[in-house]
Amino acid sequence: MTVAAPPALDERIATPGILTRLVVRPEIGALIGAIVVFVFFSVTTDQFLSASGAATWLDDASTLGIMAVAVALLMIGGEFDLSAGVMTASTALVTAIFATKLGWNVWLALLVSLVFALAVGGFNGWLVMKTGLPSFIVTLGTFLALQGLNLGVTKLVTGTVQVSGMRSTDGYSSAGSLFASTVDIGGTAFQVSILWWIAAAAVGAFVLLRTRFGNWIFAVGGSAVSSRAVGVPVMKTKILLFMTTAFAGWLVGSINILRFASVQANQGIGLEFQYIIAAVIGGCLLTGGFGSAVGAAIGALIFGMARQGIVFARWDSDWFMLFLGVMLLAAVLVNNAFRRKAERVRR
C-alpha cells in the first residue's frame, strides 16, 4: 500500500526563518559594521572602552545621529536636502541674535528660530513639488542662500562672523538644562544630546514602521506616480519630510548654541554630506523607497566610533576620510544586495 506524501507547504504562507528575517532588514549591514568597528578600536586602544572614551564617541555621534535620522526619512521618501548642514548654523544664529542683540528670552528666541526652520523646510518641499525640479538642485540653492544670509546678517549685526554671549541671556539656564546639560553615570558626564539622539531614532523607527505616514514615506520613495494613483498625499508627505529635516537642523542648532554659547556664521557647511553618508551606511538607498531610521542612527555611531577611535589610537586624522570612502562604497554594495534579497523574500 502506497502512503501518500504530505502536501507541500505553500511558500506564500511559509514562515521565513530568523536568518532570512534579519537579512531583509535595512540596518543589519550597519549593525555588523558597527560591531566590527567597535571590536577593532577596543583591541587597538584602551581609552576607547573607558567611560570617558565612550562618552566622547557617543557625544561625537549624537548630533550627527539626530540629523542622520531625519535625512534618512527624507531619502526613503526619495529626496535629498543639501541645506541640512547650514540649517544648523542658521537656526543657531537666529536664536543667538534675538537673544543677545535684541534681549529676548532664550525660549522665545528658540521659538522664532523654529518657525524660521519650518518655513524654510516647507518652502523647500513646496518648491520641489511645484516645479518638479530635483531636490538636489532646489536645496543646493537654499544652501547657498542660507550661507550668504548667515554671513551677511551676522556681519551686519555684530561686525564679525560670530555671535557669542548666550550665557548672560535671560532663560539660558532653563533652556540649557534641556538641550545642553550632562547626565552623570558612574562619575562620567554624558551629554544630554545622546538622549535626544536615541529619542530621534526611536520616534523615526516608530513613524516608519507603525504609522500610516510611514507607509506613505516608503510609497512616495518607491514611486510617487503609483502612490498618487492609490490616494497617497504625495505633496503633503514630501513637504512634511523636508520640514522634519529642518526641525532636526533646529534641534541640533539649539543644542550647539546652548552648549558652546557662540556660533560661527560658516558653521555646518559640508556636514550635509556626512548626514547623507551616515544614512546610506545605515541602509538607505540613494534611489529611495528603502531604508531605516535605526540604521541611520547606527551609521552615525560608526562615524563617532571611527573618528574618535582614530584620535585615541594617535593616528593621522586624514585616515578617517579613507575610512569614510571605503564605508560608503561598501554600504552601497551591501544595501543593494540586501534590497534584492528583501524583494525575493517578499514575492
MARKOLPA-42426 format. One record per residue (C-alpha): chain; residue number from 0; residue in three letters; x, y, z. Coordinates in steps of 0.02 Angstrom, whole numbers. Layout:
! residues N
{"A" NUM "Ala" {X Y Z}}
...
//
This chain:
! residues 347
{"A" 0 "Met" {0 0 0}}
{"A" 1 "Thr" {72 167 -53}}
{"A" 2 "Val" {69 306 75}}
{"A" 3 "Ala" {29 475 0}}
{"A" 4 "Ala" {160 608 29}}
{"A" 5 "Pro" {104 752 138}}
{"A" 6 "Pro" {53 906 38}}
{"A" 7 "Ala" {193 1032 12}}
{"A" 8 "Leu" {180 1190 115}}
{"A" 9 "Asp" {131 1338 9}}
{"A" 10 "Glu" {283 1453 6}}
{"A" 11 "Arg" {169 1604 13}}
{"A" 12 "Ile" {114 1560 189}}
{"A" 13 "Ala" {276 1484 249}}
{"A" 14 "Thr" {357 1573 396}}
{"A" 15 "Pro" {531 1635 349}}
{"A" 16 "Gly" {673 1586 464}}
{"A" 17 "Ile" {753 1708 584}}
{"A" 18 "Leu" {908 1724 473}}
{"A" 19 "Thr" {800 1771 324}}
{"A" 20 "Arg" {705 1898 426}}
{"A" 21 "Leu" {868 1977 484}}
{"A" 22 "Val" {944 1987 311}}
{"A" 23 "Val" {798 2086 240}}
{"A" 24 "Arg" {815 2220 374}}
{"A" 25 "Pro" {900 2376 301}}
{"A" 26 "Glu" {1000 2411 459}}
{"A" 27 "Ile" {1082 2239 476}}
{"A" 28 "Gly" {1233 2289 371}}
{"A" 29 "Ala" {1262 2444 478}}
{"A" 30 "Leu" {1246 2340 637}}
{"A" 31 "Ile" {1379 2219 576}}
{"A" 32 "Gly" {1491 2365 528}}
{"A" 33 "Ala" {1467 2446 699}}
{"A" 34 "Ile" {1515 2285 788}}
{"A" 35 "Val" {1672 2268 681}}
{"A" 36 "Val" {1725 2450 713}}
{"A" 37 "Phe" {1688 2433 899}}
{"A" 38 "Val" {1791 2273 916}}
{"A" 39 "Phe" {1934 2343 813}}
{"A" 40 "Phe" {1958 2501 915}}
{"A" 41 "Ser" {1926 2409 1078}}
{"A" 42 "Val" {2076 2300 1038}}
{"A" 43 "Thr" {2190 2436 970}}
{"A" 44 "Thr" {2167 2565 1109}}
{"A" 45 "Asp" {2125 2552 1294}}
{"A" 46 "Gln" {2048 2725 1304}}
{"A" 47 "Phe" {1910 2679 1183}}
{"A" 48 "Leu" {1822 2566 1309}}
{"A" 49 "Ser" {1842 2682 1458}}
{"A" 50 "Ala" {1690 2777 1522}}
{"A" 51 "Ser" {1762 2944 1466}}
{"A" 52 "Gly" {1807 2870 1297}}
{"A" 53 "Ala" {1631 2804 1271}}
{"A" 54 "Ala" {1560 2973 1322}}
{"A" 55 "Thr" {1671 3055 1191}}
{"A" 56 "Trp" {1624 2947 1042}}
{"A" 57 "Leu" {1440 2943 1090}}
{"A" 58 "Asp" {1442 3133 1101}}
{"A" 59 "Asp" {1527 3142 931}}
{"A" 60 "Ala" {1392 3033 855}}
{"A" 61 "Ser" {1241 3111 941}}
{"A" 62 "Thr" {1207 3271 842}}
{"A" 63 "Leu" {1259 3184 681}}
{"A" 64 "Gly" {1137 3045 725}}
{"A" 65 "Ile" {992 3163 754}}
{"A" 66 "Met" {1015 3237 581}}
{"A" 67 "Ala" {1051 3069 500}}
{"A" 68 "Val" {882 3000 558}}
{"A" 69 "Ala" {787 3147 482}}
{"A" 70 "Val" {890 3141 322}}
{"A" 71 "Ala" {857 2952 312}}
{"A" 72 "Leu" {669 2980 318}}
{"A" 73 "Leu" {685 3107 178}}
{"A" 74 "Met" {795 2990 74}}
{"A" 75 "Ile" {672 2847 97}}
{"A" 76 "Gly" {543 2968 31}}
{"A" 77 "Gly" {650 2991 -124}}
{"A" 78 "Glu" {725 3164 -91}}
{"A" 79 "Phe" {884 3249 -31}}
{"A" 80 "Asp" {916 3407 71}}
{"A" 81 "Leu" {1085 3488 43}}
{"A" 82 "Ser" {1038 3633 155}}
{"A" 83 "Ala" {1030 3522 311}}
{"A" 84 "Gly" {1206 3562 369}}
{"A" 85 "Val" {1196 3750 351}}
{"A" 86 "Met" {1022 3748 431}}
{"A" 87 "Thr" {1102 3700 597}}
{"A" 88 "Ala" {1203 3862 590}}
{"A" 89 "Ser" {1059 3969 527}}
{"A" 90 "Thr" {944 3920 670}}
{"A" 91 "Ala" {1082 3942 798}}
{"A" 92 "Leu" {1119 4115 729}}
{"A" 93 "Val" {936 4166 734}}
{"A" 94 "Thr" {923 4110 915}}
{"A" 95 "Ala" {1086 4196 964}}
{"A" 96 "Ile" {1047 4362 876}}
{"A" 97 "Phe" {873 4377 950}}
{"A" 98 "Ala" {933 4329 1124}}
{"A" 99 "Thr" {1097 4427 1134}}
{"A" 100 "Lys" {1067 4577 1021}}
{"A" 101 "Leu" {880 4606 1044}}
{"A" 102 "Gly" {873 4549 1225}}
{"A" 103 "Trp" {737 4420 1200}}
{"A" 104 "Asn" {711 4275 1318}}
{"A" 105 "Val" {802 4120 1252}}
{"A" 106 "Trp" {641 4019 1243}}
{"A" 107 "Leu" {558 4150 1134}}
{"A" 108 "Ala" {714 4160 1025}}
{"A" 109 "Leu" {711 3971 1007}}
{"A" 110 "Leu" {529 3980 952}}
{"A" 111 "Val" {570 4110 819}}
{"A" 112 "Ser" {713 4004 753}}
{"A" 113 "Leu" {598 3851 749}}
{"A" 114 "Val" {469 3945 646}}
{"A" 115 "Phe" {609 4002 530}}
{"A" 116 "Ala" {672 3823 508}}
{"A" 117 "Leu" {499 3752 474}}
{"A" 118 "Ala" {463 3891 349}}
{"A" 119 "Val" {623 3855 253}}
{"A" 120 "Gly" {590 3668 256}}
{"A" 121 "Gly" {411 3691 199}}
{"A" 122 "Phe" {468 3807 59}}
{"A" 123 "Asn" {596 3678 0}}
{"A" 124 "Gly" {464 3542 -8}}
{"A" 125 "Trp" {335 3653 -92}}
{"A" 126 "Leu" {459 3713 -223}}
{"A" 127 "Val" {517 3536 -263}}
{"A" 128 "Met" {338 3476 -287}}
{"A" 129 "Lys" {275 3628 -381}}
{"A" 130 "Thr" {420 3644 -503}}
{"A" 131 "Gly" {465 3461 -524}}
{"A" 132 "Leu" {648 3509 -506}}
{"A" 133 "Pro" {765 3384 -422}}
{"A" 134 "Ser" {777 3415 -235}}
{"A" 135 "Phe" {966 3411 -257}}
{"A" 136 "Ile" {956 3573 -359}}
{"A" 137 "Val" {823 3659 -254}}
{"A" 138 "Thr" {909 3629 -88}}
{"A" 139 "Leu" {1079 3672 -162}}
{"A" 140 "Gly" {1004 3843 -198}}
{"A" 141 "Thr" {938 3852 -20}}
{"A" 142 "Phe" {1108 3802 45}}
{"A" 143 "Leu" {1193 3945 -47}}
{"A" 144 "Ala" {1058 4069 3}}
{"A" 145 "Leu" {1069 4023 187}}
{"A" 146 "Gln" {1258 4026 182}}
{"A" 147 "Gly" {1257 4203 113}}
{"A" 148 "Leu" {1120 4256 233}}
{"A" 149 "Asn" {1216 4189 381}}
{"A" 150 "Leu" {1373 4284 336}}
{"A" 151 "Gly" {1286 4444 281}}
{"A" 152 "Val" {1169 4463 429}}
{"A" 153 "Thr" {1299 4412 557}}
{"A" 154 "Lys" {1424 4540 492}}
{"A" 155 "Leu" {1288 4673 484}}
{"A" 156 "Val" {1232 4644 663}}
{"A" 157 "Thr" {1396 4605 750}}
{"A" 158 "Gly" {1532 4669 633}}
{"A" 159 "Thr" {1612 4495 641}}
{"A" 160 "Val" {1568 4319 583}}
{"A" 161 "Gln" {1524 4259 758}}
{"A" 162 "Val" {1385 4284 884}}
{"A" 163 "Ser" {1425 4250 1066}}
{"A" 164 "Gly" {1367 4295 1241}}
{"A" 165 "Met" {1225 4170 1260}}
{"A" 166 "Arg" {1266 4128 1441}}
{"A" 167 "Ser" {1216 4302 1500}}
{"A" 168 "Thr" {1043 4298 1418}}
{"A" 169 "Asp" {876 4278 1503}}
{"A" 170 "Gly" {815 4099 1506}}
{"A" 171 "Tyr" {983 4023 1461}}
{"A" 172 "Ser" {993 3914 1617}}
{"A" 173 "Ser" {825 3827 1592}}
{"A" 174 "Ala" {847 3806 1405}}
{"A" 175 "Gly" {1024 3743 1429}}
{"A" 176 "Ser" {966 3611 1553}}
{"A" 177 "Leu" {852 3538 1418}}
{"A" 178 "Phe" {966 3549 1267}}
{"A" 179 "Ala" {1146 3559 1331}}
{"A" 180 "Ser" {1160 3482 1504}}
{"A" 181 "Thr" {1251 3323 1554}}
{"A" 182 "Val" {1194 3163 1638}}
{"A" 183 "Asp" {1311 3088 1767}}
{"A" 184 "Ile" {1331 2900 1751}}
{"A" 185 "Gly" {1458 2817 1865}}
{"A" 186 "Gly" {1551 2980 1888}}
{"A" 187 "Thr" {1564 3015 1700}}
{"A" 188 "Ala" {1469 3156 1617}}
{"A" 189 "Phe" {1370 3106 1463}}
{"A" 190 "Gln" {1295 3243 1355}}
{"A" 191 "Val" {1105 3252 1352}}
{"A" 192 "Ser" {1117 3261 1161}}
{"A" 193 "Ile" {1144 3072 1168}}
{"A" 194 "Leu" {968 3054 1240}}
{"A" 195 "Trp" {899 3167 1102}}
{"A" 196 "Trp" {986 3054 975}}
{"A" 197 "Ile" {908 2897 1049}}
{"A" 198 "Ala" {738 2981 1054}}
{"A" 199 "Ala" {753 3035 872}}
{"A" 200 "Ala" {796 2858 818}}
{"A" 201 "Ala" {651 2785 919}}
{"A" 202 "Val" {525 2910 851}}
{"A" 203 "Gly" {589 2889 674}}
{"A" 204 "Ala" {577 2699 684}}
{"A" 205 "Phe" {401 2707 758}}
{"A" 206 "Val" {341 2826 623}}
{"A" 207 "Leu" {415 2721 483}}
{"A" 208 "Leu" {355 2551 544}}
{"A" 209 "Arg" {198 2584 644}}
{"A" 210 "Thr" {105 2730 564}}
{"A" 211 "Arg" {11 2770 405}}
{"A" 212 "Phe" {130 2913 373}}
{"A" 213 "Gly" {273 2788 374}}
{"A" 214 "Asn" {186 2687 239}}
{"A" 215 "Trp" {166 2847 138}}
{"A" 216 "Ile" {353 2882 154}}
{"A" 217 "Phe" {400 2713 82}}
{"A" 218 "Ala" {267 2729 -52}}
{"A" 219 "Val" {318 2901 -118}}
{"A" 220 "Gly" {500 2849 -115}}
{"A" 221 "Gly" {463 2693 -216}}
{"A" 222 "Ser" {353 2778 -346}}
{"A" 223 "Ala" {269 2946 -325}}
{"A" 224 "Val" {158 2916 -477}}
{"A" 225 "Ser" {93 2749 -414}}
{"A" 226 "Ser" {70 2820 -240}}
{"A" 227 "Arg" {-34 2963 -303}}
{"A" 228 "Ala" {-141 2841 -402}}
{"A" 229 "Val" {-189 2746 -243}}
{"A" 230 "Gly" {-229 2902 -143}}
{"A" 231 "Val" {-66 2939 -53}}
{"A" 232 "Pro" {-47 3129 -24}}
{"A" 233 "Val" {122 3144 -109}}
{"A" 234 "Met" {142 3333 -92}}
{"A" 235 "Lys" {93 3335 91}}
{"A" 236 "Thr" {207 3189 131}}
{"A" 237 "Lys" {361 3263 48}}
{"A" 238 "Ile" {334 3438 119}}
{"A" 239 "Leu" {320 3363 294}}
{"A" 240 "Leu" {481 3265 265}}
{"A" 241 "Phe" {575 3424 217}}
{"A" 242 "Met" {503 3509 371}}
{"A" 243 "Thr" {562 3361 477}}
{"A" 244 "Thr" {739 3384 414}}
{"A" 245 "Ala" {728 3570 452}}
{"A" 246 "Phe" {663 3532 627}}
{"A" 247 "Ala" {810 3416 658}}
{"A" 248 "Gly" {925 3557 599}}
{"A" 249 "Trp" {842 3673 725}}
{"A" 250 "Leu" {864 3544 864}}
{"A" 251 "Val" {1049 3519 827}}
{"A" 252 "Gly" {1075 3707 808}}
{"A" 253 "Ser" {990 3736 977}}
{"A" 254 "Ile" {1098 3604 1060}}
{"A" 255 "Asn" {1256 3682 988}}
{"A" 256 "Ile" {1218 3864 1030}}
{"A" 257 "Leu" {1166 3824 1208}}
{"A" 258 "Arg" {1312 3708 1238}}
{"A" 259 "Phe" {1451 3817 1165}}
{"A" 260 "Ala" {1365 3986 1192}}
{"A" 261 "Ser" {1429 4050 1024}}
{"A" 262 "Val" {1409 4012 840}}
{"A" 263 "Gln" {1510 4046 683}}
{"A" 264 "Ala" {1422 4106 526}}
{"A" 265 "Asn" {1508 3972 420}}
{"A" 266 "Gln" {1468 3830 539}}
{"A" 267 "Gly" {1387 3672 472}}
{"A" 268 "Ile" {1449 3688 293}}
{"A" 269 "Gly" {1493 3516 223}}
{"A" 270 "Leu" {1402 3419 359}}
{"A" 271 "Glu" {1256 3383 243}}
{"A" 272 "Phe" {1362 3253 154}}
{"A" 273 "Gln" {1404 3169 319}}
{"A" 274 "Tyr" {1219 3157 359}}
{"A" 275 "Ile" {1185 3075 190}}
{"A" 276 "Ile" {1333 2957 208}}
{"A" 277 "Ala" {1275 2905 383}}
{"A" 278 "Ala" {1102 2869 313}}
{"A" 279 "Val" {1175 2768 169}}
{"A" 280 "Ile" {1287 2669 286}}
{"A" 281 "Gly" {1131 2639 389}}
{"A" 282 "Gly" {1040 2555 244}}
{"A" 283 "Cys" {958 2694 142}}
{"A" 284 "Leu" {964 2682 -46}}
{"A" 285 "Leu" {1000 2837 -149}}
{"A" 286 "Thr" {852 2791 -259}}
{"A" 287 "Gly" {727 2800 -115}}
{"A" 288 "Gly" {595 2680 -51}}
{"A" 289 "Phe" {712 2578 60}}
{"A" 290 "Gly" {799 2617 223}}
{"A" 291 "Ser" {791 2626 412}}
{"A" 292 "Ala" {791 2761 546}}
{"A" 293 "Val" {881 2646 668}}
{"A" 294 "Gly" {1008 2605 533}}
{"A" 295 "Ala" {1044 2791 507}}
{"A" 296 "Ala" {1073 2810 695}}
{"A" 297 "Ile" {1193 2662 689}}
{"A" 298 "Gly" {1280 2741 539}}
{"A" 299 "Ala" {1311 2896 645}}
{"A" 300 "Leu" {1377 2784 784}}
{"A" 301 "Ile" {1503 2711 663}}
{"A" 302 "Phe" {1557 2889 621}}
{"A" 303 "Gly" {1581 2933 804}}
{"A" 304 "Met" {1675 2774 848}}
{"A" 305 "Ala" {1790 2785 697}}
{"A" 306 "Arg" {1828 2970 713}}
{"A" 307 "Gln" {1868 2963 898}}
{"A" 308 "Gly" {1948 2791 887}}
{"A" 309 "Ile" {2075 2860 764}}
{"A" 310 "Val" {2113 3001 888}}
{"A" 311 "Phe" {2131 2878 1033}}
{"A" 312 "Ala" {2248 2771 928}}
{"A" 313 "Arg" {2350 2928 889}}
{"A" 314 "Trp" {2339 2903 702}}
{"A" 315 "Asp" {2338 3040 573}}
{"A" 316 "Ser" {2159 3105 563}}
{"A" 317 "Asp" {2170 3102 373}}
{"A" 318 "Trp" {2144 2914 382}}
{"A" 319 "Phe" {1964 2950 432}}
{"A" 320 "Met" {1923 3009 255}}
{"A" 321 "Leu" {1992 2846 184}}
{"A" 322 "Phe" {1884 2750 308}}
{"A" 323 "Leu" {1733 2856 258}}
{"A" 324 "Gly" {1756 2821 73}}
{"A" 325 "Val" {1777 2634 100}}
{"A" 326 "Met" {1624 2628 213}}
{"A" 327 "Leu" {1518 2722 87}}
{"A" 328 "Leu" {1562 2608 -58}}
{"A" 329 "Ala" {1539 2453 49}}
{"A" 330 "Ala" {1371 2516 113}}
{"A" 331 "Val" {1304 2548 -63}}
{"A" 332 "Leu" {1353 2372 -119}}
{"A" 333 "Val" {1283 2290 38}}
{"A" 334 "Asn" {1121 2390 33}}
{"A" 335 "Asn" {1088 2341 -147}}
{"A" 336 "Ala" {1118 2159 -105}}
{"A" 337 "Phe" {1001 2167 46}}
{"A" 338 "Arg" {867 2254 -56}}
{"A" 339 "Arg" {870 2118 -190}}
{"A" 340 "Lys" {861 1985 -53}}
{"A" 341 "Ala" {714 2076 28}}
{"A" 342 "Glu" {623 2085 -139}}
{"A" 343 "Arg" {645 1897 -167}}
{"A" 344 "Val" {581 1857 8}}
{"A" 345 "Arg" {427 1966 -11}}
{"A" 346 "Arg" {372 1892 -177}}
//
